[in-house]
Amino acid sequence: MPRRKSPEDLSLEELRRLLVEKRRRARQERLERFRRTGRALTLTPDVSQTSLDSLVSAPVVETADEDTRPRPRRARRTWLDRVLLAVEVLAVVGLILVLFNGLNILRDLNREVAAALEQPSPTPTPLIMAVVLPSGHTPPTSPGGARPNEAEIPEHLRPLVQSLADLPIPTPSAEQAIRIQIPAIGVDAPVVMGDGWEQLKKGVGQHIGSANPGENGNVVLSAHNDIFGELFRHLDKLQPGDQVILYTQQRQYVYIVIRTEIVEPTAVEVMAPTNEPTVTLISCYPYLVDKQRIVVFAKLQSP
């Protein structure tokens, strides 16, 4: 009989085997005890190994119920997407309509502004002295003395001239001539607007509608030669190069005489507008006869 070893003499491996064996015997005894008392159950498999293998190898097929489970959520999202798409389409259509309407309004406004800014084509209007040159009168030595010489006006035009004689005088402006000096013949006189009989009693008259000093155009000035101060008596003594100085409220303008002409009272073309700054001086001629007109032309001196 082999000698039993004490626990101190056993190795770790031997101790482990003893412990396992002890536990196995205890578990076996407990199982035998359960069997004797009827507490142990014997389990028999109800599924064969073959059926298990078929279950493991069979492919998993999704059922119809599994496919339809997320459909309610997807349907709700599709409906919401359609609503948002409709809103976006309506917004784009509305924006296009607003832009189109805005363009129409802008086009109409531009058309109205252009129509408001469009200047009507200027049309010539009859002037007071459109038929004869201003300053016409009978000589002071004639029977009845000096008076407007209506004999110079064609008979069929006399009613027109008489109707235009009482036109209102424009309000004076800062650009209007207020004084004239002609050093060569000693003229220094005021300038008034208008060249009718009453205006020429006060000084040199500027024809209504003619240009202002310094402007492109013709400044038409007239005065008597043998009545009311005889302001333009010596126009026939002016020579090319002589100065005609016009004053406004702001400055003075120097014009240079270029020529002199003797014309008939009906030569109204000498009053026509010009494309450059000019001045035209008109008076009756000859002295104390007054059957013609003396016209002096001058142009603005270059700065």
Secondary structure as the mmCIF struct_conf table of DSSP 4:
data_model
#
loop_
_struct_conf.conf_type_id
_struct_conf.id
_struct_conf.beg_label_comp_id
_struct_conf.beg_label_asym_id
_struct_conf.beg_label_seq_id
_struct_conf.end_label_comp_id
_struct_conf.end_label_asym_id
_struct_conf.end_label_seq_id
HELX_LH_PP_P HELX_LH_PP_P1 PRO A 2 SER A 6
HELX_RH_3T_P HELX_RH_3T_P1 PRO A 7 ASP A 9
HELX_RH_AL_P HELX_RH_AL_P1 LEU A 12 THR A 37
TURN_TY1_P TURN_TY1_P1 GLY A 38 GLY A 38
BEND BEND1 ASP A 46 VAL A 47
HELX_RH_AL_P HELX_RH_AL_P2 GLN A 49 SER A 57
BEND BEND2 ALA A 58 ALA A 58
HELX_LH_PP_P HELX_LH_PP_P2 PRO A 59 VAL A 60
HELX_RH_AL_P HELX_RH_AL_P3 ALA A 64 THR A 68
TURN_TY1_P TURN_TY1_P2 ARG A 69 PRO A 70
HELX_RH_AL_P HELX_RH_AL_P4 ARG A 71 LEU A 117
HELX_LH_PP_P HELX_LH_PP_P3 GLU A 118 PRO A 122
TURN_TY1_P TURN_TY1_P3 ILE A 128 MET A 129
BEND BEND3 ALA A 130 VAL A 132
TURN_TY1_P TURN_TY1_P4 PRO A 134 SER A 135
STRN STRN1 HIS A 137 HIS A 137
TURN_TY1_P TURN_TY1_P5 PRO A 140 THR A 141
BEND BEND4 SER A 142 SER A 142
TURN_TY1_P TURN_TY1_P6 PRO A 143 GLY A 144
BEND BEND5 ALA A 146 ALA A 146
STRN STRN2 PRO A 148 PRO A 148
HELX_RH_3T_P HELX_RH_3T_P2 GLU A 150 GLU A 152
BEND BEND6 ILE A 153 ILE A 153
HELX_RH_3T_P HELX_RH_3T_P3 GLU A 155 LEU A 157
HELX_RH_AL_P HELX_RH_AL_P5 ARG A 158 LEU A 164
TURN_TY1_P TURN_TY1_P7 ALA A 165 ASP A 166
HELX_LH_PP_P HELX_LH_PP_P4 LEU A 167 PRO A 172
TURN_TY1_P TURN_TY1_P8 ALA A 174 GLU A 175
BEND BEND7 GLN A 176 GLN A 176
STRN STRN3 ARG A 179 ILE A 182
HELX_RH_3T_P HELX_RH_3T_P4 PRO A 183 ILE A 185
TURN_TY1_P TURN_TY1_P9 GLY A 186 GLY A 186
STRN STRN4 VAL A 187 MET A 193
BEND BEND8 GLY A 196 GLY A 196
TURN_TY1_P TURN_TY1_P10 TRP A 197 GLU A 198
HELX_RH_3T_P HELX_RH_3T_P5 GLN A 199 LYS A 201
TURN_TY1_P TURN_TY1_P11 LYS A 202 LYS A 202
BEND BEND9 GLY A 203 GLY A 203
STRN STRN5 VAL A 204 GLN A 206
HELX_LH_PP_P HELX_LH_PP_P5 HIS A 207 HIS A 207
TURN_TY1_P TURN_TY1_P12 ILE A 208 GLY A 209
BEND BEND10 SER A 210 SER A 210
HELX_LH_PP_P HELX_LH_PP_P6 ALA A 211 ASN A 212
TURN_TY1_P TURN_TY1_P13 PRO A 213 GLY A 214
BEND BEND11 GLU A 215 ASN A 216
STRN STRN6 GLY A 217 SER A 222
BEND BEND12 ASN A 225 ILE A 227
TURN_TY1_P TURN_TY1_P14 PHE A 228 GLY A 229
TURN_TY1_P TURN_TY1_P15 LEU A 231 HIS A 234
HELX_RH_3T_P HELX_RH_3T_P6 LEU A 235 LYS A 237
TURN_TY1_P TURN_TY1_P16 PRO A 240 GLY A 241
STRN STRN7 GLN A 243 TYR A 247
BEND BEND13 GLN A 249 GLN A 250
STRN STRN8 GLN A 252 VAL A 263
TURN_TY1_P TURN_TY1_P17 PRO A 265 THR A 266
HELX_RH_3T_P HELX_RH_3T_P7 VAL A 268 MET A 271
BEND BEND14 ASN A 275 GLU A 276
STRN STRN9 PRO A 277 TYR A 285
BEND BEND15 PRO A 286 PRO A 286
TURN_TY1_P TURN_TY1_P18 TYR A 287 VAL A 289
BEND BEND16 LYS A 291 LYS A 291
STRN STRN10 GLN A 292 LEU A 300
HELX_LH_PP_P HELX_LH_PP_P7 GLN A 301 SER A 302
#
